[in-house]
Amino acid sequence: MVFIGDKAAYQLRINEIPKMSAFNNLLLGKSFFPISNSFSIETDEIYLGVVRAILSNDKTAFETHYLTKKKSNPTKESPSPFVNDDFLIFCLIVGITKFGEEKTWIKNIISLRSRNPITITFENLSTENYFSKSNLPEIVLMFFQLNNQSLINNEFLNTTYKSICENTSLFESKSDFQIVCSLRAYDLIIELKEAPHGSEIAQLRVFNKKFLKRIKVLSWMVQSIILIIVFYGGFEIISRFPTAKIYVDHIGSVIKVLGIIGLSQLGNLFPVVRKKSYEFILLLFGYPIELIAKENFK
């Protein structure tokens, strides 16, 4: 399911769309600072307020936004666009459950939606039917992560992992909500899974370690090749153009002066360059940005 190219390209899409970026940060438990004019519609402002309230565990703030939204009472004859806003409805379900709010209104809203796997999952979340086979487990896992992590067990992680991997058409589904949930669930499974030796998750961990080691070697090789090209190019220039030696001697004198006045510490930049090149290559191969931040370069 998770092809490196698709995942890396989609991460750029998440970062570019404030609504998706806010939701992704919610799943990561990270604060966010969207552009001030990105949420001009009232419903989107409520969505943003709900996300912030969940992140900060602020029941009062959530109740304020929830009560505002509850004033909307659409019907099947008079529908409202927010009813089919997966991001908003999911966050409302999370907040309602988290802060113990009354569920009648949200259940009515869900009943107005077209019947599809996401709607069925929302319906089951609102009735605490968490382990129904009709659910999309990647969405349920995100609900557990935000609300009740004690419900996450190895069996459920196995089920979710299998569901994600078998969904070969995920990036063609046109559901940004499901895609973001699936990508985060996939990474979370790798982080949480207590897998026996030889299982798929264990193999993924082994692969991850080998992958990082090979990227470090590749990074070192790329740097070495660049240095060889620079030195060889410099040698060729001096050989073909004797006058260039004057400039080289001049540069050497400047470097000596810098060393004398205490700026020889510029050599400490090389480890930084090595680290940044390592991170760049990881990013180039589609390694998750949030995991790159946690990766220590040695």
For each residue, the residues with C-beta under 8 A, 3 or more apart:
1: 164 165 166 167 168 170 182 186
2: 6 7 164 165 183 186
3: 6 7 171
4: 7 8 285 286
5: 8 9 286
6: 2 3 9 10 171
7: 2 3 4 10 11 183 286 288
8: 4 5 11 12 283 285 286
9: 5 6 12 13
10: 6 7 13 14 171 179 183
11: 7 8 14 15 183 288 289
12: 8 9 15 16
13: 9 10 16 17 20 176
14: 10 11 17 20 21 24 180
15: 11 12 21
16: 12 13 21
17: 13 14 20 21 176
18: 21 22 34 35 38 39
19: 22 23 38 39 44 47 87
20: 13 14 17 23 24 87 176 180
21: 14 15 16 17 18 24 25 32 34
22: 18 19 25 26 32 34 47 48 51
23: 19 20 26 27 51 87 91 177 180
24: 14 20 21 27 28 180 184
25: 21 22 28 29 30 31 32 51 55
26: 22 23 29 51 54 55 91 146
27: 23 24 142 145 146 180 181 184
28: 24 25 184 290
29: 25 26 55
30: 25
31: 25 55
32: 21 22 25
33:
34: 18 21 22 38 39 48
35: 18 38
36:
37: 40
38: 18 19 34 35 44
39: 18 19 34 44 45 47 48
40: 37 44 45
41: 44 45
42: 45 46
43: 46 47 69 81 82 85 88
44: 19 38 39 40 41 47 48
45: 39 40 41 42 48 49
46: 42 43 49 50 65 68 69 88
47: 19 22 39 43 44 50 51 85 87 88 91
48: 22 34 39 44 45 51 52
49: 45 46 52 53 61 64 65
50: 46 47 53 54 62 65 66 88 91 92 95
51: 22 23 25 26 47 48 54 55 91
52: 48 49 55 56 58 61
53: 49 50 56 57 58 59 61 62 65 95
54: 26 50 51 57 62 91 94 95 98 146
55: 25 26 29 31 51 52
56: 52 53 61
57: 53 54 98
58: 52 53 61 62
59: 53 62 63 99
60: 63 64
61: 49 52 53 56 58 64 65
62: 50 53 54 58 59 65 66 95 98 99 101
63: 59 60 66 67 99 101
64: 49 60 61 67 68
65: 46 49 50 53 61 62 68 69
66: 50 62 63 69 70 92 95 96 101
67: 63 64 70 71
68: 46 64 65 71
69: 43 46 65 66 72 82 92
70: 66 67 105
71: 67 68
72: 69 80 82
73:
74: 78 79 80 82 83 109 112
75: 78 79 112
76: 79 112
77:
78: 74 75
79: 74 75 76 83 112
80: 72 74 83
81: 43 84 85
82: 43 69 72 74 85 88 89
83: 74 79 80 89 109 112 113
84: 81 113 114
85: 43 47 81 82 88 89
86: 89 90 118 175 176 177 178
87: 19 20 23 47 90 91 176 177
88: 43 46 47 50 82 85 91 92
89: 82 83 85 86 92 93 106 109 110 113 122
90: 86 87 93 94 122 139 142 143 177
91: 23 26 47 50 51 54 87 88 94 95
92: 50 66 69 88 89 95 96 106
93: 89 90 96 97 106 122 125 126 143
94: 54 90 91 97 98 143 146 147
95: 50 53 54 62 66 91 92 98 99 101
96: 66 92 93 99 101 102 103 106 126
97: 93 94 100 125 143 147
98: 54 57 62 94 95 146 147
99: 59 62 63 95 96
100: 97
101: 62 63 66 95 96
102: 96 105
103: 96 106 107 126
104: 107 108
105: 70 102 108 109
106: 89 92 93 96 103 109 110 126
107: 103 104 110 111 123 126 127
108: 104 105 111 112
109: 74 83 89 105 106 112 113
110: 89 106 107 113 119 122 123 126
111: 107 108 123
112: 74 75 76 79 83 108 109
113: 83 84 89 109 110 116 119 122
114: 84 119
115: 119 120
116: 113 119 120
117: 120 121 134 136
118: 86 121 122 136 139 175 177 178
119: 110 113 114 115 116 122 123
120: 115 116 117 123 124 132 134 135
121: 117 118 124 125 134 135 136 139 140
122: 89 90 93 110 113 118 119 125 126
123: 107 110 111 119 120 126 127 129
124: 120 121 127 128 129 130 132 134 135
125: 93 97 121 122 128 129 130 135 139 140 143
126: 93 96 103 106 107 110 122 123
127: 107 123 124
128: 124 125
129: 123 124 125 132 135
130: 124 125 135 140 143 144 151
131: 135 140 156
132: 120 124 129 135
133:
134: 117 120 121 124
135: 120 121 124 125 129 130 131 132 139 140
136: 117 118 121 139 140 163 178 181
137: 140 141 156 159 160 163 185
138: 141 142 160 163 164 178 181 182 185 186
139: 90 118 121 125 135 136 142 143 178 181
140: 121 125 130 131 135 136 137 143 144 156 160
141: 137 138 144 145 152 156 157 160 181 185 188 189
142: 27 90 138 139 145 146 181 184 185
143: 90 93 94 97 125 130 139 140 146 147
144: 130 140 141 147 148 149 151 152 156
145: 27 141 142 149 152 188
146: 26 27 54 94 98 142 143
147: 94 97 98 143 144
148: 144 151
149: 144 145 152
150:
151: 130 144 148 156
152: 141 144 145 149 156 157 192
153: 156 157
154: 157 158 193 194 195
155: 158 159
156: 131 137 140 141 144 151 152 153 159 160
157: 141 152 153 154 160 161 189 192 193 201
158: 154 155 161 162
159: 137 155 156 162 163
160: 137 138 140 141 156 157 163 164 185 189
161: 157 158 164 165 186 189 193 200 201
162: 158 159 165 166
163: 136 137 138 159 160 166 167
164: 1 2 138 160 161 167 170 182 185 186 189
165: 1 2 161 162
166: 1 162 163
167: 1 163 164 170 173 182
168: 1
169: 172 173
170: 1 164 167 173 178 179 182
171: 3 6 10 179
172: 169
173: 167 169 170 178 179
174:
175: 86 118 178 179
176: 13 17 20 86 87 179 180
177: 23 86 87 90 118 180 181
178: 86 118 136 138 139 170 173 175 181 182
179: 10 170 171 173 175 176 182 183
180: 14 20 23 24 27 176 177 183 184
181: 27 136 138 139 141 142 177 178 184 185
182: 1 138 164 167 170 178 179 185 186
183: 2 7 10 11 179 180 186 187
184: 24 27 28 142 180 181 187 188
185: 137 138 141 142 160 164 181 182 188 189
186: 1 2 138 161 164 182 183 189 190
187: 183 184 190 191 288 290 291
188: 141 145 184 185 191 192
189: 141 157 160 161 164 185 186 192 193 201
190: 186 187 193 201 204 205 208
191: 187 188
192: 152 157 188 189
193: 154 157 161 189 190 201
194: 154
195: 154 199 200 201 202 205
196: 199 202
197: 202
198: 202 203
199: 195 196 202 203
200: 161 195 203 204
201: 157 161 189 190 193 195 204 205
202: 195 196 197 198 199 205 206
203: 198 199 200 206 207
204: 190 200 201 207 208
205: 190 195 201 202 208 209
206: 202 203 209 210
207: 203 204 210 211
208: 190 204 205 211 212
209: 205 206 212 213
210: 206 207 213 214
211: 207 208 214 215
212: 208 209 215 216 282 295
213: 209 210 216 217
214: 210 211 217 218
215: 211 212 218 219 278 281 282 285 287
216: 212 213 219 220 278 297
217: 213 214 220 221
218: 214 215 221 222 281
219: 215 216 222 223 274 277 278 281
220: 216 217 223 224 274
221: 217 218 224 225
222: 218 219 225 226 277 281
223: 219 220 226 227 273 274 277
224: 220 221 227 228
225: 221 222 228 229
226: 222 223 229 230
227: 223 224 230 231
228: 224 225 231 232
229: 225 226 232 233
230: 226 227 233 234
231: 227 228 234 235
232: 228 229 235 236
233: 229 230 236 237
234: 230 231 237 238 248
235: 231 232 238 239
236: 232 233 239 240
237: 233 234 240 241 244
238: 234 235 241 242 244 245 248
239: 235 236
240: 236 237
241: 237 238 244
242: 238 245
243: 246 247
244: 237 238 241 247 248
245: 238 242 248 249
246: 243 249 250
247: 243 244 250 251
248: 234 238 244 245 251 252
249: 245 246 252 253
250: 246 247 253 254
251: 247 248 254 255
252: 248 249 255 256
253: 249 250 256 257
254: 250 251 257 258
255: 251 252 258 259
256: 252 253 259 260
257: 253 254 260 261
258: 254 255 261 263 264 266
259: 255 256 262 263 264
260: 256 257
261: 257 258
262: 259 265
263: 258 259 266
264: 258 259 267
265: 262 268
266: 258 263 269
267: 264 270
268: 265 271 272
269: 266 272 273
270: 267 273 274
271: 268 274 275
272: 268 269 275 276
273: 223 269 270 276 277
274: 219 220 223 270 271 277 278 297
275: 271 272 278 279 297
276: 272 273 279 280
277: 219 222 223 273 274 280 281
278: 215 216 219 274 275 281 282 297
279: 275 276 282 283 292 295 297
280: 276 277 283 284
281: 215 218 219 222 277 278 284 285
282: 212 215 278 279 285 287 292 295
283: 8 279 280 286 287 289 292
284: 280 281
285: 4 8 215 281 282
286: 4 5 7 8 283
287: 215 282 283 291 292
288: 7 11 187 291 292
289: 11 283 292 293
290: 28 187 293 294
291: 187 287 288 294 295
292: 279 282 283 287 288 289 295
293: 289 290
294: 290 291
295: 212 279 282 291 292
296:
297: 216 274 275 278 279
298:
